[in-house]
């Protein structure tokens, strides 16, 4: 069974996404969310390590959160649509979320995030 994590915003004391899976192998990182046509608003994909993503052939808009090694938010892109590239050279990982998830949690640049055991 795949392990899921809760991405929690320590500064705002709110969950950003309750069911985030990890893409840590080369194959998982390359595949990402390709082929997914709809995301649950509480789900996400943590791509680690990663400092750039693309949305070519994606079927839905995404919110992107670039994190440094201490899980501090370095950069945010909200509602990024298909056929785009997003880069943050100071990031060590990125979380792909359903569009609107960041507005719901109020997450902003410099917020500190934490990973907790998920459901």
N, C-alpha and C positions, 0 to 999 in steps of 0.2 A: 504494500500500500504506500502511496506517495505521501511524503511528509508535507504538511501545510503549516504556514506561519501566519501570525497576526503581526502586521506592521503597525506599530503604535507611535504616535507623535508625543514625545515626552514634554515638549514645551506647551502644547495645547491640551494635553491629557485626553486625547481622543484616538480612536482607532482609525487608521487610514484605509486599511483593507484587512479583512479577517481570514481570508483564505488565499494566501500567496504561496505559489510553488516556486521552487528554485531551479534555474537552468544553469548548471555549473559545468557540465561536460561540453566539449566542443560541438557535439551533435545537437544537444539540447539548445545551446546558444544560437546555433545557425538556424534551427527550426523556429524557435521563439513562438510567436502566436500565429504563424502562417497557417492558413486553413481554418482558423477560428472566425466565425462570422458574427458572434455575439458574446459579450462578456457579462458575467454576473457583476453587479456594481460592487460587491464585496470581495471580488477575486483580483488576482494580479500575477505577474511573473517577474521574479527577481533574477536578472541576468548578471552573473558574477563570475569572473571579472568582465567589465565592459565600460567603455567610455564613449561609444557611439552606436546608434541604432538607425535602422532605416524602416520605412513603412511601405516599401514597394510590395505590391500584391496583397496588401492588407485590405480587409473588408470592412473596417470600422475605425473611427477615430480613437485616439488613445491620449491619456495623460501620462507624461513621462517625468520621473523623478530621478535625477542624477545624484548619487551619494558619494561622499569621500569614504576613506577607510574607517572613520569614526561614526559613520552613518549620519553625518550632517548633510542637509540638503544644499547642494552646490548650484543646481540649476533646475528649473521647472519648465516644461512645455505643456500647455493645456490644449486638449482637443486637436492634437496634430493629426491631420488627415493622411490619406494614402499618398504614396510617391514623394515622400519627404525624407531628409536625413537630419538627424539631430546629434550634435557632438558636444561633449564637455571634457576637455583634456585633463582637468583636475579631478575628475570622477574616477572611482574605482569600480562602481557598479551602477546599474540603472534598474528602476522598477517600472514596468509597464502596467498601467491601470486602465479601467474603463473610463472613458471621457466623463468628466464631472466629479470623479472621486476626490480630487484635490480641493475643489470648491466646497464639497460637502464636509471635509475635515478641516478646512481652513489652513492647510499646510502651505508654508511659504519658505523661500530661500533662507538658509541659516537655521531652520528648525532642526532639532535633534530627534532622530527616529531610533526605535529599538525593535528588535525581533523577539517575539514571544511565541511559545508553543501555541499552535492554532487548533482549530476544530476539525 
